Amino acid sequence: MFEEIRYKGREGMLAWALHRFTGLGVFFFLLIHILEMSMMGYSPEAYNKALALYHNDFFRLMEFALGMTVLFHALNGTRIVLMDFFDNLMVYHRQMFWVQMLVFAGMALPAAYIMLSPIISK
Amino acid sequence: MARNLYGSRTQPNGSMELLAWYFMRISGIVLLLMAVTHFAIMHIFRDSQTIDYAWVAARFSSPIWRTYDIILLFLAMIHGMNGVRYVVDDYIHHQGLRVLALSVLYTISLTLLIYGMVGILTFTPQLQSF
C-alpha cells in the first residue's frame, strides 16, 4: 500500500522532485566551484581569468538561480528534518510546504532586488 | 530503502545506512547556516562581480576563513556525494552499472574534495603582476 501512494503528486511529490533537482544542481556547481577556485593556487592571472567567465549579466542571473536553488534545498531540507524528528508534524507536511514557500518568497524577493538590479540599472 | 506513509526515507536499521541518515540531517542543518551565510557574504552583502584574486587572497590570510571554507567544503561534498548515491540507488537497478556509476561518483567527489582541501590549506599569496 505504501508503494502505491509514493508518487501521488501534489505538494509532497513536487517538494521531493525539487529537492532532488536542486540537490543535483548544487552538487554539480560545487564540482565546478572547486576547479575554478583551484586557479588561486596557480597564478593571480589564471584565477582572474577564470572569474572573468562569471563577470557578465548571464552569470548574474545564474548566480541568482544558484542562490534560489540552495535556498529551496535548505528550507525543504529543514522541513524534512523537522518531520523526521517530530513525527506528528508529518500530518501537516502540505501546510508546512506552503509556509516554507512563503519564507522562500520572503527571502527570494529582496535577494532578487539586490542581485538583479545591476542588470536592469544598466 | 524503507519509506514511510508520505514517501520520505525512514530511519534505517543498518549501521552505515543509519550513520548516513543522521549525517544527512546533521550536516544539512550545519550547511543550512554555513552555505547560506557563505552565499550571502559573496553575493548579497557585496557585488560578486567585484571579487578578484587580491580580495580572496586577503580573505585567506585569516585562518578562521580557511577553517570555515574547509568545513563547508567537506560537509557539502560528503552531503552531496551521499545525496547523489541515493539518486543512483533509486534509478540504476543493473548491479554492474550501479557499481560503475558509484565508482565514478566516489572517485570524482573524493578527488575534488582532497584537491580543494589541499588548495585551501597550502594557499600562499603571490605578488600580483600588473
gemmi code that builds the backbone of each chain (N, CA, C; Angstrom):
import gemmi

chains = {
    "A": [
        ("MET", (0.835, -1.204, 0.000), (0.000, 0.000, 0.000), (0.875, 1.261, 0.000)),
        ("PHE", (1.954, 1.228, 0.756), (2.836, 2.401, 0.819), (3.443, 2.720, -0.542)),
        ("GLU", (3.741, 1.670, -1.314), (4.363, 1.890, -2.616), (3.437, 2.650, -3.559)),
        ("GLU", (2.126, 2.372, -3.451), (1.166, 2.987, -4.378), (1.071, 4.501, -4.199)),
        ("ILE", (1.185, 4.961, -2.952), (0.996, 6.403, -2.733), (2.309, 7.157, -2.746)),
        ("ARG", (3.368, 6.449, -3.155), (4.675, 7.092, -3.143), (4.742, 8.253, -4.127)),
        ("TYR", (4.083, 8.121, -5.242), (4.148, 9.175, -6.252), (2.770, 9.762, -6.464)),
        ("LYS", (2.126, 10.138, -5.393), (0.746, 10.578, -5.522), (0.618, 12.005, -6.023)),
        ("GLY", (1.731, 12.679, -6.183), (1.656, 14.014, -6.753), (1.438, 15.082, -5.707)),
        ("ARG", (0.944, 16.227, -6.159), (0.705, 17.402, -5.308), (1.981, 17.866, -4.605)),
        ("GLU", (1.796, 18.559, -3.482), (2.937, 19.235, -2.837), (4.056, 18.268, -2.451)),
        ("GLY", (3.661, 17.102, -1.935), (4.669, 16.148, -1.467), (5.628, 15.745, -2.562)),
        ("MET", (5.062, 15.410, -3.719), (5.915, 14.950, -4.820), (6.681, 16.120, -5.435)),
        ("LEU", (6.012, 17.285, -5.509), (6.671, 18.475, -6.050), (7.900, 18.809, -5.200)),
        ("ALA", (7.717, 18.788, -3.871), (8.822, 19.086, -2.966), (9.930, 18.048, -3.133)),
        ("TRP", (9.545, 16.779, -3.247), (10.523, 15.694, -3.401), (11.326, 15.882, -4.684)),
        ("ALA", (10.615, 16.161, -5.806), (11.296, 16.308, -7.097), (12.211, 17.530, -7.085)),
        ("LEU", (11.721, 18.644, -6.517), (12.544, 19.857, -6.470), (13.754, 19.670, -5.571)),
        ("HIS", (13.571, 18.920, -4.479), (14.697, 18.665, -3.577), (15.805, 17.928, -4.323)),
        ("ARG", (15.380, 16.960, -5.147), (16.316, 16.158, -5.922), (17.037, 17.002, -6.980)),
        ("PHE", (16.255, 17.762, -7.771), (16.851, 18.595, -8.830), (17.788, 19.644, -8.240)),
        ("THR", (17.331, 20.320, -7.173), (18.167, 21.375, -6.587), (19.436, 20.766, -5.987)),
        ("GLY", (19.300, 19.594, -5.355), (20.470, 18.928, -4.775), (21.497, 18.595, -5.833)),
        ("LEU", (21.030, 18.000, -6.937), (21.946, 17.642, -8.022), (22.591, 18.897, -8.610)),
        ("GLY", (21.794, 19.969, -8.734), (22.305, 21.224, -9.287), (23.408, 21.819, -8.424)),
        ("VAL", (23.189, 21.851, -7.116), (24.193, 22.426, -6.217), (25.454, 21.559, -6.212)),
        ("PHE", (25.274, 20.241, -6.248), (26.429, 19.334, -6.279), (27.270, 19.585, -7.531)),
        ("PHE", (26.594, 19.733, -8.686), (27.296, 19.989, -9.938), (28.051, 21.320, -9.865)),
        ("PHE", (27.400, 22.339, -9.272), (28.078, 23.627, -9.126), (29.314, 23.497, -8.233)),
        ("LEU", (29.188, 22.700, -7.159), (30.318, 22.537, -6.228), (31.552, 22.006, -6.955)),
        ("LEU", (31.352, 21.047, -7.873), (32.477, 20.489, -8.627), (33.164, 21.582, -9.448)),
        ("ILE", (32.353, 22.407, -10.132), (32.913, 23.497, -10.947), (33.598, 24.535, -10.055)),
        ("HIS", (32.960, 24.820, -8.908), (33.470, 25.833, -7.974), (34.869, 25.439, -7.465)),
        ("ILE", (35.083, 24.153, -7.193), (36.399, 23.704, -6.716), (37.436, 23.908, -7.817)),
        ("LEU", (37.079, 23.543, -9.051), (38.026, 23.693, -10.163), (38.388, 25.160, -10.380)),
        ("GLU", (37.369, 26.039, -10.340), (37.612, 27.469, -10.575), (38.438, 28.070, -9.427)),
        ("MET", (38.128, 27.660, -8.173), (38.886, 28.171, -7.025), (40.325, 27.656, -7.024)),
        ("SER", (40.540, 26.465, -7.607), (41.890, 25.891, -7.607), (42.857, 26.744, -8.430)),
        ("MET", (42.314, 27.613, -9.299), (43.172, 28.517, -10.077), (43.924, 29.484, -9.164)),
        ("MET", (43.393, 29.704, -7.955), (44.075, 30.541, -6.958), (45.486, 30.031, -6.684)),
        ("GLY", (45.680, 28.719, -6.783), (46.969, 28.115, -6.482), (47.985, 28.266, -7.603)),
        ("TYR", (47.519, 28.621, -8.810), (48.442, 28.718, -9.943), (49.002, 30.130, -10.072)),
        ("SER", (48.132, 31.071, -10.420), (48.612, 32.456, -10.506), (47.428, 33.408, -10.417)),
        ("PRO", (47.679, 34.640, -10.008), (46.594, 35.633, -9.967), (45.912, 35.778, -11.330)),
        ("GLU", (46.727, 35.713, -12.405), (46.153, 35.869, -13.748), (45.189, 34.732, -14.072)),
        ("ALA", (45.616, 33.493, -13.720), (44.776, 32.326, -14.004), (43.442, 32.439, -13.281)),
        ("TYR", (43.500, 32.890, -12.008), (42.264, 32.987, -11.225), (41.365, 34.100, -11.762)),
        ("ASN", (41.961, 35.260, -12.027), (41.152, 36.369, -12.535), (40.550, 36.053, -13.899)),
        ("LYS", (41.272, 35.257, -14.672), (40.769, 34.819, -15.980), (39.570, 33.890, -15.796)),
        ("ALA", (39.681, 32.969, -14.820), (38.573, 32.056, -14.537), (37.347, 32.846, -14.067)),
        ("LEU", (37.595, 33.855, -13.220), (36.471, 34.651, -12.707), (35.834, 35.516, -13.790)),
        ("ALA", (36.634, 35.888, -14.788), (36.106, 36.734, -15.865), (34.934, 36.046, -16.564)),
        ("LEU", (34.935, 34.711, -16.544), (33.821, 33.954, -17.139), (32.506, 34.271, -16.425)),
        ("TYR", (32.593, 34.560, -15.109), (31.395, 34.823, -14.308), (30.948, 36.287, -14.390)),
        ("HIS", (31.867, 37.153, -14.843), (31.579, 38.579, -14.734), (30.803, 39.116, -15.935)),
        ("ASN", (29.554, 38.686, -16.043), (28.651, 39.215, -17.063), (27.208, 39.023, -16.595)),
        ("ASP", (26.271, 39.620, -17.316), (24.870, 39.600, -16.877), (24.283, 38.201, -16.854)),
        ("PHE", (24.721, 37.360, -17.792), (24.194, 35.993, -17.815), (24.521, 35.289, -16.498)),
        ("PHE", (25.758, 35.473, -16.033), (26.135, 34.802, -14.787), (25.549, 35.478, -13.555)),
        ("ARG", (25.192, 36.761, -13.665), (24.433, 37.378, -12.564), (23.133, 36.608, -12.383)),
        ("LEU", (22.501, 36.319, -13.496), (21.246, 35.561, -13.483), (21.487, 34.145, -12.952)),
        ("MET", (22.570, 33.517, -13.401), (22.888, 32.156, -12.972), (23.234, 32.106, -11.482)),
        ("GLU", (23.927, 33.156, -11.001), (24.257, 33.211, -9.568), (22.991, 33.357, -8.738)),
        ("PHE", (22.041, 34.149, -9.251), (20.763, 34.276, -8.563), (20.042, 32.918, -8.550)),
        ("ALA", (20.060, 32.244, -9.691), (19.437, 30.910, -9.777), (20.107, 29.944, -8.788)),
        ("LEU", (21.426, 30.022, -8.697), (22.160, 29.180, -7.748), (21.708, 29.462, -6.319)),
        ("GLY", (21.597, 30.741, -5.987), (21.166, 31.128, -4.647), (19.778, 30.586, -4.322)),
        ("MET", (18.864, 30.695, -5.292), (17.498, 30.210, -5.085), (17.466, 28.692, -4.966)),
        ("THR", (18.365, 28.032, -5.709), (18.477, 26.575, -5.655), (18.931, 26.133, -4.269)),
        ("VAL", (19.977, 26.793, -3.760), (20.481, 26.485, -2.415), (19.394, 26.774, -1.377)),
        ("LEU", (18.706, 27.928, -1.544), (17.700, 28.342, -0.565), (16.546, 27.344, -0.511)),
        ("PHE", (16.062, 26.918, -1.682), (14.966, 25.943, -1.680), (15.404, 24.649, -1.001)),
        ("HIS", (16.584, 24.164, -1.368), (17.091, 22.901, -0.815), (17.251, 23.017, 0.705)),
        ("ALA", (17.735, 24.167, 1.163), (17.950, 24.380, 2.600), (16.616, 24.398, 3.352)),
        ("LEU", (15.630, 25.146, 2.815), (14.342, 25.249, 3.510), (13.584, 23.921, 3.472)),
        ("ASN", (13.594, 23.257, 2.306), (12.900, 21.985, 2.200), (13.580, 20.927, 3.070)),
        ("GLY", (14.909, 20.981, 3.130), (15.649, 20.057, 3.994), (15.291, 20.270, 5.464)),
        ("THR", (15.129, 21.549, 5.846), (14.729, 21.852, 7.226), (13.370, 21.217, 7.540)),
        ("ARG", (12.449, 21.320, 6.571), (11.113, 20.727, 6.753), (11.230, 19.210, 6.918)),
        ("ILE", (12.081, 18.574, 6.110), (12.261, 17.119, 6.205), (12.809, 16.749, 7.585)),
        ("VAL", (13.834, 17.497, 8.044), (14.438, 17.199, 9.351), (13.404, 17.368, 10.466)),
        ("LEU", (12.617, 18.460, 10.385), (11.585, 18.676, 11.414), (10.593, 17.515, 11.445)),
        ("MET", (10.181, 17.053, 10.264), (9.200, 15.956, 10.204), (9.813, 14.644, 10.682)),
        ("ASP", (11.131, 14.473, 10.433), (11.792, 13.244, 10.873), (11.902, 13.172, 12.392)),
        ("PHE", (12.175, 14.322, 13.008), (12.429, 14.295, 14.441), (11.179, 14.575, 15.275)),
        ("PHE", (10.132, 15.139, 14.643), (8.852, 15.305, 15.341), (7.775, 14.643, 14.486)),
        ("ASP", (7.512, 13.368, 14.767), (6.628, 12.546, 13.931), (5.280, 13.191, 13.630)),
        ("ASN", (4.706, 13.865, 14.621), (3.348, 14.381, 14.458), (3.247, 15.427, 13.358)),
        ("LEU", (4.371, 16.083, 13.050), (4.363, 17.141, 12.042), (4.067, 16.605, 10.650)),
        ("MET", (4.337, 15.307, 10.426), (4.157, 14.701, 9.101), (2.738, 14.917, 8.578)),
        ("VAL", (1.773, 14.926, 9.512), (0.370, 15.117, 9.133), (0.186, 16.465, 8.424)),
        ("TYR", (1.008, 17.447, 8.809), (0.858, 18.799, 8.258), (1.892, 19.104, 7.184)),
        ("HIS", (2.417, 18.056, 6.525), (3.512, 18.286, 5.575), (3.115, 19.257, 4.475)),
        ("ARG", (1.833, 19.222, 4.067), (1.363, 20.100, 2.987), (1.356, 21.558, 3.443)),
        ("GLN", (0.800, 21.783, 4.630), (0.776, 23.150, 5.168), (2.200, 23.657, 5.377)),
        ("MET", (3.063, 22.765, 5.877), (4.452, 23.168, 6.112), (5.134, 23.548, 4.807)),
        ("PHE", (4.763, 22.862, 3.730), (5.355, 23.177, 2.426), (5.006, 24.602, 2.018)),
        ("TRP", (3.755, 25.000, 2.247), (3.347, 26.352, 1.831), (3.934, 27.426, 2.741)),
        ("VAL", (4.097, 27.109, 4.034), (4.795, 28.044, 4.930), (6.225, 28.220, 4.436)),
        ("GLN", (6.840, 27.085, 4.076), (8.212, 27.094, 3.562), (8.309, 27.960, 2.309)),
        ("MET", (7.307, 27.859, 1.431), (7.352, 28.640, 0.192), (7.152, 30.131, 0.473)),
        ("LEU", (6.388, 30.448, 1.530), (6.237, 31.856, 1.932), (7.573, 32.411, 2.422)),
        ("VAL", (8.271, 31.614, 3.258), (9.598, 32.013, 3.740), (10.536, 32.184, 2.539)),
        ("PHE", (10.432, 31.229, 1.599), (11.263, 31.285, 0.389), (11.024, 32.601, -0.354)),
        ("ALA", (9.759, 32.923, -0.573), (9.426, 34.153, -1.296), (9.927, 35.381, -0.535)),
        ("GLY", (9.786, 35.340, 0.801), (10.226, 36.447, 1.636), (11.720, 36.697, 1.542)),
        ("MET", (12.478, 35.646, 1.292), (13.924, 35.802, 1.154), (14.332, 36.001, -0.302)),
        ("ALA", (13.571, 35.413, -1.227), (13.937, 35.467, -2.646), (13.743, 36.868, -3.226)),
        ("LEU", (12.661, 37.551, -2.805), (12.364, 38.854, -3.406), (13.444, 39.891, -3.103)),
        ("PRO", (13.836, 40.082, -1.811), (14.949, 41.018, -1.573), (16.240, 40.587, -2.258)),
        ("ALA", (16.497, 39.266, -2.289), (17.714, 38.775, -2.957), (17.672, 39.112, -4.442)),
        ("ALA", (16.498, 38.958, -5.053), (16.351, 39.276, -6.480), (16.614, 40.760, -6.703)),
        ("TYR", (16.075, 41.599, -5.797), (16.265, 43.048, -5.944), (17.749, 43.404, -5.879)),
        ("ILE", (18.444, 42.824, -4.857), (19.864, 43.156, -4.672), (20.724, 42.587, -5.802)),
        ("MET", (20.458, 41.330, -6.172), (21.358, 40.649, -7.117), (21.085, 40.999, -8.574)),
        ("LEU", (19.828, 41.339, -8.894), (19.495, 41.542, -10.309), (19.393, 43.008, -10.706)),
        ("SER", (19.289, 43.933, -9.722), (19.150, 45.338, -10.116), (20.338, 45.865, -10.931)),
        ("PRO", (21.590, 45.380, -10.717), (22.676, 45.865, -11.587), (22.430, 45.600, -13.076)),
        ("ILE", (21.662, 44.538, -13.386), (21.366, 44.241, -14.792), (20.414, 45.286, -15.349)),
        ("ILE", (19.362, 45.583, -14.555), (18.310, 46.478, -15.023), (18.796, 47.916, -15.090)),
        ("SER", (19.609, 48.319, -14.087), (20.015, 49.724, -13.995), (21.050, 50.111, -15.040)),
        ("LYS", (21.451, 49.170, -15.894), (22.462, 49.500, -16.898), (21.917, 50.421, -17.985)),
    ],
    "B": [
        ("MET", (15.153, 0.839, 0.118), (15.070, 1.889, 1.153), (13.641, 1.978, 1.666)),
        ("ALA", (13.503, 1.797, 2.945), (12.166, 1.870, 3.544), (11.651, 3.307, 3.486)),
        ("ARG", (10.379, 3.429, 3.185), (9.781, 4.753, 3.149), (8.533, 4.752, 4.014)),
        ("ASN", (8.222, 5.908, 4.580), (7.039, 5.984, 5.429), (5.817, 6.306, 4.593)),
        ("LEU", (4.701, 6.535, 5.245), (3.423, 6.796, 4.591), (3.515, 7.911, 3.566)),
        ("TYR", (4.354, 8.913, 3.842), (4.418, 10.074, 2.954), (5.553, 9.983, 1.954)),
        ("GLY", (6.263, 8.863, 1.942), (7.259, 8.655, 0.907), (8.656, 9.100, 1.236)),
        ("SER", (8.884, 9.708, 2.407), (10.255, 10.101, 2.704), (11.007, 8.935, 3.340)),
        ("ARG", (12.331, 9.053, 3.332), (13.156, 7.958, 3.847), (12.971, 7.836, 5.354)),
        ("THR", (12.624, 6.640, 5.828), (12.503, 6.451, 7.272), (13.881, 6.125, 7.831)),
        ("GLN", (13.992, 6.236, 9.145), (15.271, 5.947, 9.795), (15.659, 4.497, 9.540)),
        ("PRO", (16.806, 4.262, 8.877), (17.197, 2.893, 8.529), (17.769, 2.126, 9.719)),
        ("ASN", (17.883, 0.791, 9.573), (18.370, -0.039, 10.670), (19.878, -0.269, 10.615)),
        ("GLY", (20.418, -0.495, 9.378), (21.837, -0.837, 9.239), (22.737, 0.239, 9.820)),
        ("SER", (23.919, -0.136, 10.279), (24.770, 0.837, 10.960), (25.279, 1.912, 10.009)),
        ("MET", (25.787, 1.525, 8.795), (26.312, 2.514, 7.844), (25.185, 3.393, 7.314)),
        ("GLU", (24.064, 2.727, 6.992), (22.938, 3.467, 6.420), (22.331, 4.412, 7.457)),
        ("LEU", (22.339, 3.970, 8.711), (21.835, 4.834, 9.796), (22.767, 6.027, 9.990)),
        ("LEU", (24.076, 5.753, 9.917), (25.072, 6.810, 10.041), (24.873, 7.841, 8.927)),
        ("ALA", (24.657, 7.339, 7.689), (24.437, 8.226, 6.543), (23.170, 9.058, 6.755)),
        ("TRP", (22.137, 8.402, 7.270), (20.851, 9.076, 7.522), (21.041, 10.225, 8.506)),
        ("TYR", (21.731, 9.960, 9.623), (21.999, 11.009, 10.610), (22.910, 12.074, 10.033)),
        ("PHE", (23.938, 11.643, 9.267), (24.869, 12.610, 8.693), (24.130, 13.602, 7.796)),
        ("MET", (23.208, 13.098, 6.953), (22.478, 13.980, 6.035), (21.713, 15.044, 6.804)),
        ("ARG", (21.126, 14.655, 7.938), (20.310, 15.601, 8.687), (21.161, 16.598, 9.492)),
        ("ILE", (22.220, 16.072, 10.119), (23.053, 16.956, 10.944), (23.877, 17.889, 10.045)),
        ("SER", (24.514, 17.323, 9.001), (25.276, 18.181, 8.090), (24.337, 19.149, 7.375)),
        ("GLY", (23.109, 18.700, 7.121), (22.132, 19.564, 6.456), (21.843, 20.817, 7.263)),
        ("ILE", (21.663, 20.639, 8.573), (21.379, 21.783, 9.446), (22.592, 22.723, 9.490)),
        ("VAL", (23.801, 22.134, 9.596), (25.013, 22.959, 9.625), (25.189, 23.680, 8.289)),
        ("LEU", (24.948, 22.948, 7.180), (25.088, 23.552, 5.851), (24.062, 24.654, 5.623)),
        ("LEU", (22.867, 24.460, 6.175), (21.839, 25.494, 6.047), (22.398, 26.826, 6.534)),
        ("LEU", (23.076, 26.801, 7.689), (23.638, 28.030, 8.238), (24.879, 28.457, 7.457)),
        ("MET", (25.820, 27.502, 7.237), (27.113, 27.871, 6.658), (27.032, 28.204, 5.169)),
        ("ALA", (26.276, 27.432, 4.396), (26.232, 27.662, 2.948), (25.429, 28.919, 2.625)),
        ("VAL", (24.320, 29.128, 3.344), (23.514, 30.318, 3.082), (24.298, 31.577, 3.497)),
        ("THR", (25.029, 31.487, 4.636), (25.880, 32.611, 5.056), (26.964, 32.889, 4.012)),
        ("HIS", (27.606, 31.807, 3.537), (28.648, 31.926, 2.518), (28.090, 32.622, 1.276)),
        ("PHE", (26.907, 32.203, 0.838), (26.302, 32.806, -0.352), (25.974, 34.279, -0.101)),
        ("ALA", (25.448, 34.571, 1.098), (25.079, 35.957, 1.411), (26.306, 36.865, 1.432)),
        ("ILE", (27.410, 36.369, 2.017), (28.639, 37.171, 2.068), (29.128, 37.486, 0.652)),
        ("MET", (29.068, 36.470, -0.227), (29.645, 36.614, -1.566), (28.731, 37.351, -2.546)),
        ("HIS", (27.410, 37.250, -2.344), (26.507, 37.751, -3.385), (25.494, 38.800, -2.921)),
        ("ILE", (25.191, 38.816, -1.602), (24.174, 39.763, -1.128), (24.845, 41.009, -0.533)),
        ("PHE", (25.823, 40.770, 0.356), (26.454, 41.910, 1.042), (27.579, 42.525, 0.226)),
        ("ARG", (27.864, 41.949, -0.934), (28.814, 42.583, -1.845), (28.393, 42.205, -3.257)),
        ("ASP", (28.908, 42.969, -4.226), (28.658, 42.613, -5.620), (29.673, 41.540, -5.994)),
        ("SER", (29.188, 40.327, -6.262), (30.097, 39.208, -6.514), (31.023, 39.479, -7.703)),
        ("GLN", (30.617, 40.397, -8.581), (31.438, 40.640, -9.762), (32.638, 41.537, -9.465)),
        ("THR", (32.747, 41.995, -8.217), (33.943, 42.761, -7.849), (35.008, 41.846, -7.235)),
        ("ILE", (34.677, 40.575, -7.036), (35.627, 39.644, -6.412), (36.781, 39.367, -7.379)),
        ("ASP", (38.014, 39.421, -6.848), (39.182, 39.077, -7.665), (40.231, 38.394, -6.783)),
        ("TYR", (41.372, 38.079, -7.382), (42.443, 37.362, -6.672), (42.827, 38.075, -5.380)),
        ("ALA", (43.054, 39.379, -5.465), (43.529, 40.133, -4.301), (42.547, 40.010, -3.129)),
        ("TRP", (41.254, 40.075, -3.439), (40.243, 40.009, -2.384), (40.222, 38.630, -1.726)),
        ("VAL", (40.258, 37.575, -2.540), (40.221, 36.215, -1.995), (41.508, 35.932, -1.216)),
        ("ALA", (42.659, 36.425, -1.738), (43.940, 36.216, -1.053), (43.916, 36.885, 0.323)),
        ("ALA", (43.352, 38.097, 0.393), (43.256, 38.807, 1.673), (42.351, 38.036, 2.629)),
        ("ARG", (41.281, 37.460, 2.087), (40.348, 36.683, 2.904), (41.037, 35.436, 3.454)),
        ("PHE", (41.881, 34.811, 2.627), (42.567, 33.585, 3.055), (43.725, 33.868, 4.016)),
        ("SER", (44.042, 35.152, 4.241), (45.092, 35.445, 5.223), (44.569, 35.177, 6.633)),
        ("SER", (43.262, 35.033, 6.770), (42.686, 34.708, 8.075), (42.467, 33.203, 8.205)),
        ("PRO", (43.067, 32.582, 9.237), (42.871, 31.140, 9.419), (41.413, 30.778, 9.712)),
        ("ILE", (40.656, 31.768, 10.220), (39.243, 31.491, 10.514), (38.480, 31.208, 9.228)),
        ("TRP", (38.726, 32.029, 8.169), (38.027, 31.810, 6.896), (38.502, 30.531, 6.217)),
        ("ARG", (39.790, 30.211, 6.374), (40.266, 28.940, 5.790), (39.560, 27.770, 6.456)),
        ("THR", (39.458, 27.828, 7.804), (38.779, 26.759, 8.539), (37.314, 26.681, 8.125)),
        ("TYR", (36.665, 27.852, 8.055), (35.262, 27.921, 7.641), (35.087, 27.249, 6.276)),
        ("ASP", (35.958, 27.605, 5.326), (35.823, 27.080, 3.960), (36.098, 25.576, 3.902)),
        ("ILE", (37.048, 25.099, 4.713), (37.356, 23.665, 4.712), (36.170, 22.874, 5.281)),
        ("ILE", (35.592, 23.356, 6.378), (34.426, 22.667, 6.959), (33.277, 22.665, 5.952)),
        ("LEU", (33.029, 23.846, 5.343), (31.944, 23.966, 4.360), (32.167, 23.022, 3.185)),
        ("LEU", (33.400, 23.012, 2.672), (33.730, 22.142, 1.534), (33.538, 20.672, 1.898)),
        ("PHE", (34.051, 20.273, 3.069), (33.960, 18.878, 3.495), (32.497, 18.444, 3.643)),
        ("LEU", (31.719, 19.229, 4.388), (30.322, 18.853, 4.621), (29.526, 18.838, 3.322)),
        ("ALA", (29.729, 19.873, 2.473), (28.968, 19.963, 1.232), (29.289, 18.787, 0.320)),
        ("MET", (30.562, 18.431, 0.213), (30.950, 17.360, -0.701), (30.421, 16.003, -0.228)),
        ("ILE", (30.561, 15.703, 1.071), (30.079, 14.412, 1.566), (28.549, 14.355, 1.514)),
        ("HIS", (27.894, 15.470, 1.877), (26.432, 15.553, 1.816), (25.956, 15.366, 0.366)),
        ("GLY", (26.622, 16.042, -0.562), (26.248, 15.944, -1.976), (26.532, 14.572, -2.544)),
        ("MET", (27.692, 14.012, -2.188), (28.059, 12.681, -2.684), (27.044, 11.635, -2.209)),
        ("ASN", (26.671, 11.719, -0.950), (25.693, 10.762, -0.423), (24.312, 10.980, -1.051)),
        ("GLY", (23.977, 12.233, -1.319), (22.709, 12.532, -1.987), (22.664, 11.932, -3.382)),
        ("VAL", (23.750, 12.087, -4.128), (23.793, 11.504, -5.478), (23.757, 9.970, -5.380)),
        ("ARG", (24.359, 9.410, -4.321), (24.293, 7.957, -4.116), (22.831, 7.511, -3.973)),
        ("TYR", (22.011, 8.283, -3.238), (20.587, 7.942, -3.117), (19.927, 7.924, -4.495)),
        ("VAL", (20.260, 8.932, -5.314), (19.651, 9.039, -6.639), (20.085, 7.850, -7.510)),
        ("VAL", (21.384, 7.519, -7.467), (21.897, 6.376, -8.241), (21.194, 5.089, -7.788)),
        ("ASP", (21.108, 4.885, -6.471), (20.448, 3.677, -5.940), (18.988, 3.602, -6.375)),
        ("ASP", (18.334, 4.765, -6.498), (16.918, 4.787, -6.865), (16.684, 4.431, -8.325)),
        ("TYR", (17.611, 4.834, -9.206), (17.314, 4.712, -10.634), (18.122, 3.663, -11.373)),
        ("ILE", (19.339, 3.341, -10.911), (20.147, 2.376, -11.662), (20.025, 1.013, -10.990)),
        ("HIS", (19.230, 0.141, -11.598), (18.932, -1.148, -10.972), (19.920, -2.232, -11.374)),
        ("HIS", (20.524, -2.089, -12.564), (21.512, -3.059, -13.019), (22.747, -2.957, -12.126)),
        ("GLN", (23.109, -4.099, -11.495), (24.149, -4.027, -10.468), (25.489, -3.518, -10.996)),
        ("GLY", (25.902, -4.036, -12.169), (27.188, -3.634, -12.734), (27.234, -2.145, -13.020)),
        ("LEU", (26.156, -1.638, -13.626), (26.096, -0.212, -13.960), (26.079, 0.639, -12.705)),
        ("ARG", (25.404, 0.123, -11.665), (25.321, 0.876, -10.417), (26.707, 0.975, -9.765)),
        ("VAL", (27.421, -0.150, -9.755), (28.774, -0.154, -9.182), (29.662, 0.817, -9.965)),
        ("LEU", (29.508, 0.797, -11.299), (30.294, 1.706, -12.147), (29.962, 3.161, -11.822)),
        ("ALA", (28.651, 3.469, -11.772), (28.224, 4.848, -11.504), (28.724, 5.309, -10.142)),
        ("LEU", (28.609, 4.440, -9.136), (29.055, 4.821, -7.794), (30.572, 4.986, -7.738)),
        ("SER", (31.291, 4.131, -8.497), (32.756, 4.251, -8.525), (33.169, 5.599, -9.108)),
        ("VAL", (32.508, 5.979, -10.221), (32.808, 7.275, -10.842), (32.476, 8.401, -9.861)),
        ("LEU", (31.313, 8.294, -9.218), (30.871, 9.319, -8.263), (31.866, 9.480, -7.117)),
        ("TYR", (32.252, 8.352, -6.496), (33.164, 8.426, -5.352), (34.538, 8.944, -5.774)),
        ("THR", (35.006, 8.507, -6.954), (36.327, 8.935, -7.411), (36.358, 10.446, -7.631)),
        ("ILE", (35.377, 10.952, -8.381), (35.343, 12.387, -8.679), (35.167, 13.189, -7.385)),
        ("SER", (34.218, 12.773, -6.545), (33.910, 13.534, -5.332), (35.105, 13.589, -4.389)),
        ("LEU", (35.701, 12.420, -4.111), (36.777, 12.391, -3.118), (38.044, 13.042, -3.655)),
        ("THR", (38.304, 12.878, -4.972), (39.471, 13.534, -5.559), (39.339, 15.055, -5.443)),
        ("LEU", (38.168, 15.582, -5.842), (37.979, 17.031, -5.789), (37.937, 17.541, -4.353)),
        ("LEU", (37.420, 16.705, -3.431), (37.397, 17.115, -2.023), (38.819, 17.300, -1.497)),
        ("ILE", (39.677, 16.308, -1.773), (41.068, 16.389, -1.296), (41.800, 17.528, -2.004)),
        ("TYR", (41.577, 17.646, -3.337), (42.188, 18.720, -4.139), (41.814, 20.083, -3.554)),
        ("GLY", (40.546, 20.260, -3.244), (40.070, 21.529, -2.701), (40.631, 21.822, -1.324)),
        ("MET", (40.652, 20.775, -0.456), (41.157, 20.982, 0.903), (42.648, 21.292, 0.903)),
        ("VAL", (43.396, 20.575, 0.061), (44.838, 20.856, -0.050), (45.035, 22.282, -0.574)),
        ("GLY", (44.211, 22.666, -1.553), (44.298, 24.012, -2.116), (44.092, 25.099, -1.069)),
        ("ILE", (43.092, 24.921, -0.217), (42.809, 25.922, 0.817), (43.946, 25.949, 1.848)),
        ("LEU", (44.426, 24.753, 2.235), (45.457, 24.673, 3.277), (46.796, 25.224, 2.812)),
        ("THR", (47.171, 24.958, 1.557), (48.524, 25.298, 1.105), (48.600, 26.638, 0.395)),
        ("PHE", (47.468, 27.345, 0.264), (47.489, 28.595, -0.498), (48.464, 29.614, 0.101)),
        ("THR", (49.358, 30.110, -0.749), (50.242, 31.204, -0.345), (50.082, 32.318, -1.375)),
        ("PRO", (49.794, 33.549, -0.940), (49.532, 34.618, -1.896), (50.746, 34.926, -2.764)),
        ("GLN", (50.476, 35.181, -4.025), (51.554, 35.582, -4.939), (51.414, 37.074, -5.216)),
        ("LEU", (52.553, 37.711, -5.442), (52.513, 39.129, -5.803), (51.810, 39.257, -7.143)),
        ("GLN", (50.887, 40.203, -7.186), (50.140, 40.359, -8.417), (50.941, 41.184, -9.418)),
        ("SER", (51.063, 40.669, -10.628), (51.768, 41.436, -11.657), (50.749, 42.278, -12.421)),
        ("PHE", (51.096, 43.536, -12.605), (50.138, 44.412, -13.271), (50.572, 44.772, -14.681)),
    ],
}
model = gemmi.Model(1)
for chain_id, residues in chains.items():
    chain = gemmi.Chain(chain_id)
    for i, (resn, *xyz) in enumerate(residues, 1):
        res = gemmi.Residue()
        res.name, res.seqid = resn, gemmi.SeqId(i, " ")
        for name, pos in zip(("N", "CA", "C"), xyz):
            atom = gemmi.Atom()
            atom.name, atom.element = name, gemmi.Element(name[0])
            atom.pos, atom.b_iso = gemmi.Position(*pos), 0.0
            res.add_atom(atom)
        chain.add_residue(res)
    model.add_chain(chain)
structure = gemmi.Structure()
structure.add_model(model)
structure.setup_entities()
